[in-house]
């Protein structure tokens, strides 16, 4: 970064800090956002942890640096607060893979099934859901449901397959996926393991089964981060969105984190997996949304009322 660019970044950070104080605002950032976004955030975490934290802060304005459904979840849990998102176009391939109207039709075809939905879904889908889960609590919640319960699990097919394998369930799985976690290269992972014998592989359960089969630790983003902090090991191979590497390195400056690259597509490859939607959050956009208090997240009250019950059920079972 040039000196001029560094000066611009420093100036933006100062302006954002002043606006936060003037407007009693708090900034939340997902682990997958850009490093400079994580640096200015008051709280960093996964989507649900951030939404839960939002309910505990004393602030008038909440800025959610992540993707669209995260802003919705935060607004559902904090209906009386102003929730801003830097870019309304920051979507999610996983949430987009399950449209509310399609899920409603699928439910009608399986009226004897309950619906368990991953938190990575829209408010409209949560409103059709019996209980929401996260990657960290999915097994715990599924284990509490009756053994003979018929379950539709969506939208992440990879996560659902993993939960089936560790719970012995036979849930009916929605065919959705995170475009980042589903494109890790098995060939590249096997090569990394060969080049780094004995080094643990850490993977998110949204990855495909062949990647998980080669992994030593499978867990949520937060769980993987905590494992690297607690472990005495000095090197790790990481199969999840590369934004978490910033927080891992910040928490463990003496350790090395090796990202698993994605599969080469159309002759083009890269060294790490990034979510382009998360990267739509920039310092310029954070400053602009605080300055103008826009874009503001709104959720239809009727939808929010139905959606919040599925989230509250999850919280009561976690």
N, C-alpha and C positions, 0 to 999 in steps of 0.2 A: 504494500500500500504506500503510495506516494505521500509526501508531507502534506500536500494540499488535501488529499483524501482523508488523512488522519485528522487534520484540522477541522474538516467538515463533520466527521463523525463525532469528534469531541464537542463541537458546537451544538450538534443535534442532541447529544446526550444531556448537555447543560440545559437546553431549552425544554426538553422533555421533563427533566427533573423539576424545573421551575413550575411548569404547568401542573405536574402532579401535586405539588404543594398548594398551588393556588386553587385547584379544583377538587382537592381531597380525593385524588384518584389513586388507584392501585393497578399495577400492571402484572398480568399473569402470562407466562410463556410456557409452551410445551417443550419437552426435551428435544423435539425434532426441528425447532426453529433455528435460525442463524445464530452464531455465537454472539454477535453484537446485540441481538434481541434478548438473549438469555442474560447478558451482562446488565441490562437496564431493568430486568424484571424484579419485582418484589418477591414473587413466588415462581418457582419452576417445578414442573411435575407432569404427570400424565393427565389425561382429560378429566377424569372424574375427581381425582385428588384436587385439581385446581378448582373445579366447581364447588367441591365441599369446602375448600379453604375460603372461597368467596363468600360463603354464608357466615363465616366467622369474623370477617374483617369489618372495621368501622370505616366505611368509605361511601362517597356519593356516586362515584364513577368507577366502573370496573372495565379494564381494557383486556380483552382476551386475544392474545397472540397465538393463534393456532389455525384451526380450520373451522368452517361454518358450523358444523354440528356441535362443536365445543362451545361456541357462543350461545347456541340455542340451549344447551344443557345448563349453562351458567344462568341464563335468563329464567329458565324454568325453576331453578332452585332459588333464584334471587329476583322475584318478580317486581319488587319495589325499588330496585336499584337500576341505574342506567348502565347498560352493558354495551360497550363499543367493540367493534372488530375492525382492525386496520384495513382489511380487504374482504368485501362480501363475496368476491369471486374465488376465494380460497376454499375449494371444495374438498371432497374426499372420495376416492374411487370406491372404497368399501361401502360407505354410506350410500353412494350413488347406485351401487349394485342391488339395492333393495328398495324399490319404490313402494310407498304406502299402498297404492292401489293394487299392486301386484301381490303384496303380502295379504291384503284383505281378501283377494280372490283365492289365494292359496289356503288361508284359514277356512274359508267357506267350503273348500274341498276336503278339509280334515277337521270337522267340527268337534271331534273328540280329543283334539290335541291342544295343549297349552303352548304359549309362545314365550320362548326365552330369547331375548335379543341382546347382542353385544352393545356396549355403550356407544360404539362407533356407528350410530344410526341417527336419522333425522327425528325431530320431535314428533312428526306424524307417525313414524314407525313405532316410536316409544309409546305412543298413545294406543297402539294396537297390541301392546306387549303386556304379558302378565308379570314378568320380572326381568329387569335389566341385569347384565353381568359385565364384569371386566375380565381381562386376561388373568388378573391376579386372584379373583375370587370365584371364577366360573366353576371350578371343581367343587369348592366348598358349598356353593349354592345348589348345584345339581345334586350333590350327595344328600342334601336335605329334602329334596322332592321325593314323593312316594315312588317306590321301586317300579310300580306298574304304571306310572304316569307316562302318557304319550306326549312327546315333546317335539315341537318345531324349534330348531336352533338356527339363528341367522344373525347377520348375513355371512359371516366368515366361515367358509367351508373348511379351511385348514384348521382353524381353532376348534371348530366343532368336531372334526375328526380326532384331533388330539384329546379333547375332553371325553369323547366316546372311549378312546383307548385307555384312559386312566381311571374311568369310572365304571366301565363295563356296560354302559348304556348303549342304546341303539336309536339315538335321536335322529329325527328326520332333518337333514341338513339343507339349508339354503345354499345355492351355488354362487356365492359371492367371494370376493377376495380383495386384499390390499395389493395394489399394483406394485408397491415397493417390496413388500415381504414375499410376494410370490415369484419374484424374478431372480432370486439369488442363484448363483451358478454352483451346482453340485460339483462339477468338474474343478472349478476354482477352489472350492472348499477342500476337496480331497487333496489338491496340490498343496494348499496351505498347511494342511495337517502333515503331509509328507515332509515339507520344508521345516516344520516346527514341531517335531515329535514331542509328545507329552504335554503340549500346550492345550488348555481347556478351550472348548468351543461353547460359546454362549449364544443361544438363539431364542427369538421370540416365537410363541406358539402360532402366530399368523403365518409362519414359514411353511412351506410344503413338507410333507412327511419325509421325503428322502433327506432333506436338510436336518430335520429334527432327529432322524435316526443316527446322524453323524455327530450329534451334539451331546455335550456332557451336562450342561445346565440349560433348562428350558424354563422361561419365566417372563413376566411382564417387564416392561422397560425399567420400572422402578426396582423390581427384583434383581434384574441383571446388574443394575448400578450398585445396589447394596452388596451383591455377591463380590464384585470387584473390590469394593472397599474393605470387606471383611476378610477376603482371601489373602493368604501369604504369598500367593503366586505373583510373579512380576510381569507376565505376558498373557494376553488373552486374544482369542480369535472371536470376532463379534459379528453375528448375523442378525442385525436389526438396522433400522434407519440410522444413518451415520451421524445425525445431529446429536445423539446421545454421547458420542465420543468426546465432545467438548466438555460435558459435565463429568464424564469418567476421568478425563485427563486433569480437570481442575481439582477433582476430589483425590486423585491418585497421581500426582505429578511424577512420581518415580516409577510408574508402570507403563507398559506399552500395550496399545490396543490395535489389533490388526483387523481391518474391516474386510468382510467377505464381499467380493465384487458381484455385480449382477451379470446375468448372461449377456453375451454379445448379441446385439440385435441389429440386423441390416448392416453388418460389418463394422459397427461402432460399439465400443465398450468404454467403460470408465472404471476407476479404481474403487468407487464406493457407491452405495445406494442412497439417493436423496429423494425426498418428497418435494416435488416442485411446488405443490400447493402450500406447504409449510414455509417454503422460501419466498412466498409472495408477501410475507410479513417483513417489512423493512423499517429502518429508523425514520425515513421520510414519511411513511404512511402512519406510523405510530404518532409522530409529531402532529401530522395533519388531523388525525382523528381526535386527538386530545384538544387541539386548538379549536376545531369546529364542532366537536362533540358529535361526530358523524363519521362513518355509518353507525347507526344505532340498531341493535338487535331487537326485534319484536317477535313474539310468539303468540299466536291466537290463544286467548285465555281458555277457551273450551278445550283446545288441544293440549295446552299446558296442564290443565287440571287432570286430564286422563294420563298424560305422560308422567307427571310427578308421582303418581301412585305406584308405577312400575319401578321407579327409582327408589322410592321410599321402602318398597318391599325388599329390594336388594340390600339397602342399608340395614334393615332390621335383621337380615339373614347373614350379614357379613361378620 
